[in-house]
Amino acid sequence: ATREECVLALSRGVDEIFGRVDLLVYSAGIAKAAFISDFQLGDFDRSLQVNLVGYFLCAREFSRLMIRDGIQGRIIQINSK
Protein backbone atom coordinates (compact mmCIF):
# COMPACT_ATOMS: atom_id res chain seq x y z
CA ALA A 1 0.00 0.00 0.00
CA THR A 2 2.97 2.29 -0.37
CA ARG A 3 2.50 3.03 -4.08
CA GLU A 4 -0.06 5.73 -4.72
CA GLU A 5 -1.21 4.27 -8.03
CA CYS A 6 -1.93 0.92 -6.35
CA VAL A 7 -4.00 2.54 -3.60
CA LEU A 8 -5.92 4.58 -6.19
CA ALA A 9 -6.67 1.41 -8.16
CA LEU A 10 -7.76 -0.37 -4.98
CA SER A 11 -10.12 2.41 -3.92
CA ARG A 12 -11.62 2.60 -7.43
CA GLY A 13 -12.13 -1.16 -7.46
CA VAL A 14 -13.79 -1.18 -4.06
CA ASP A 15 -16.03 1.70 -5.13
CA GLU A 16 -17.04 -0.05 -8.36
CA ILE A 17 -17.70 -3.43 -6.76
CA PHE A 18 -19.30 -2.42 -3.45
CA GLY A 19 -20.54 1.12 -4.16
CA ARG A 20 -19.68 2.49 -0.72
CA VAL A 21 -17.17 2.31 2.10
CA ASP A 22 -18.18 2.29 5.76
CA LEU A 23 -14.96 1.05 7.34
CA LEU A 24 -11.25 0.95 6.59
CA VAL A 25 -8.96 -1.20 8.71
CA TYR A 26 -5.29 -0.59 7.94
CA SER A 27 -3.35 -3.44 9.46
CA ALA A 28 -0.14 -3.42 7.45
CA GLY A 29 2.99 -2.77 9.43
CA ILE A 30 6.60 -3.73 9.73
CA ALA A 31 9.18 -3.36 12.46
CA LYS A 32 12.79 -4.42 12.52
CA ALA A 33 14.31 -5.18 15.90
CA ALA A 34 17.77 -3.63 16.08
CA PHE A 35 19.76 -1.15 18.08
CA ILE A 36 19.50 2.28 16.51
CA SER A 37 23.27 2.25 16.03
CA ASP A 38 22.85 -0.82 13.80
CA PHE A 39 19.76 0.38 11.94
CA GLN A 40 20.27 1.13 8.26
CA LEU A 41 18.63 4.11 6.56
CA GLY A 42 16.95 1.77 4.07
CA ASP A 43 15.32 -0.17 6.92
CA PHE A 44 14.08 3.05 8.50
CA ASP A 45 12.76 4.34 5.18
CA ARG A 46 10.88 1.08 4.50
CA SER A 47 9.33 1.25 7.96
CA LEU A 48 8.15 4.82 7.31
CA GLN A 49 6.76 3.85 3.91
CA VAL A 50 4.65 0.99 5.24
CA ASN A 51 3.70 2.33 8.68
CA LEU A 52 3.08 5.98 7.77
CA VAL A 53 2.89 6.58 4.03
CA GLY A 54 0.82 3.47 3.33
CA TYR A 55 -1.64 4.40 6.06
CA PHE A 56 -1.82 8.00 4.82
CA LEU A 57 -2.56 6.96 1.24
CA CYS A 58 -5.27 4.48 2.24
CA ALA A 59 -6.87 6.82 4.77
CA ARG A 60 -6.88 9.69 2.26
CA GLU A 61 -8.44 7.76 -0.60
CA PHE A 62 -11.03 5.83 1.39
CA SER A 63 -12.03 8.87 3.45
CA ARG A 64 -12.69 10.68 0.16
CA LEU A 65 -15.19 7.97 -0.76
CA MET A 66 -16.86 8.19 2.65
CA ILE A 67 -17.08 11.99 2.47
CA ARG A 68 -18.40 11.89 -1.09
CA ASP A 69 -21.21 9.56 -0.04
CA GLY A 70 -21.98 11.34 3.25
CA ILE A 71 -20.98 8.28 5.26
CA GLN A 72 -19.73 8.79 8.80
CA GLY A 73 -17.48 5.78 8.57
CA ARG A 74 -14.51 4.70 10.63
CA ILE A 75 -10.81 4.38 9.86
CA ILE A 76 -8.84 2.09 12.16
CA GLN A 77 -5.08 1.67 12.11
CA ILE A 78 -3.63 -1.39 13.84
CA ASN A 79 0.06 -1.67 14.66
CA SER A 80 1.68 -4.58 16.40
CA LYS A 81 4.83 -2.82 17.61
C-alpha positions in Angstrom: 0.0 0.0 0.0 3.0 2.3 -0.4 2.5 3.0 -4.1 -0.1 5.7 -4.7 -1.2 4.3 -8.0 -1.9 0.9 -6.3 -4.0 2.5 -3.6 -5.9 4.6 -6.2 -6.7 1.4 -8.2 -7.8 -0.4 -5.0 -10.1 2.4 -3.9 -11.6 2.6 -7.4 -12.1 -1.2 -7.5 -13.8 -1.2 -4.1 -16.0 1.7 -5.1 -17.0 0.0 -8.4 -17.7 -3.4 -6.8 -19.3 -2.4 -3.5 -20.5 1.1 -4.2 -19.7 2.5 -0.7 -17.2 2.3 2.1 -18.2 2.3 5.8 -15.0 1.0 7.3 -11.2 1.0 6.6 -9.0 -1.2 8.7 -5.3 -0.6 7.9 -3.4 -3.4 9.5 -0.1 -3.4 7.4 3.0 -2.8 9.4 6.6 -3.7 9.7 9.2 -3.4 12.5 12.8 -4.4 12.5 14.3 -5.2 15.9 17.8 -3.6 16.1 19.8 -1.2 18.1 19.5 2.3 16.5 23.3 2.3 16.0 22.9 -0.8 13.8 19.8 0.4 11.9 20.3 1.1 8.3 18.6 4.1 6.6 17.0 1.8 4.1 15.3 -0.2 6.9 14.1 3.0 8.5 12.8 4.3 5.2 10.9 1.1 4.5 9.3 1.3 8.0 8.1 4.8 7.3 6.8 3.8 3.9 4.7 1.0 5.2 3.7 2.3 8.7 3.1 6.0 7.8 2.9 6.6 4.0 0.8 3.5 3.3 -1.6 4.4 6.1 -1.8 8.0 4.8 -2.6 7.0 1.2 -5.3 4.5 2.2 -6.9 6.8 4.8 -6.9 9.7 2.3 -8.4 7.8 -0.6 -11.0 5.8 1.4 -12.0 8.9 3.4 -12.7 10.7 0.2 -15.2 8.0 -0.8 -16.9 8.2 2.7 -17.1 12.0 2.5 -18.4 11.9 -1.1 -21.2 9.6 0.0 -22.0 11.3 3.2 -21.0 8.3 5.3 -19.7 8.8 8.8 -17.5 5.8 8.6 -14.5 4.7 10.6 -10.8 4.4 9.9 -8.8 2.1 12.2 -5.1 1.7 12.1 -3.6 -1.4 13.8 0.1 -1.7 14.7 1.7 -4.6 16.4 4.8 -2.8 17.6 
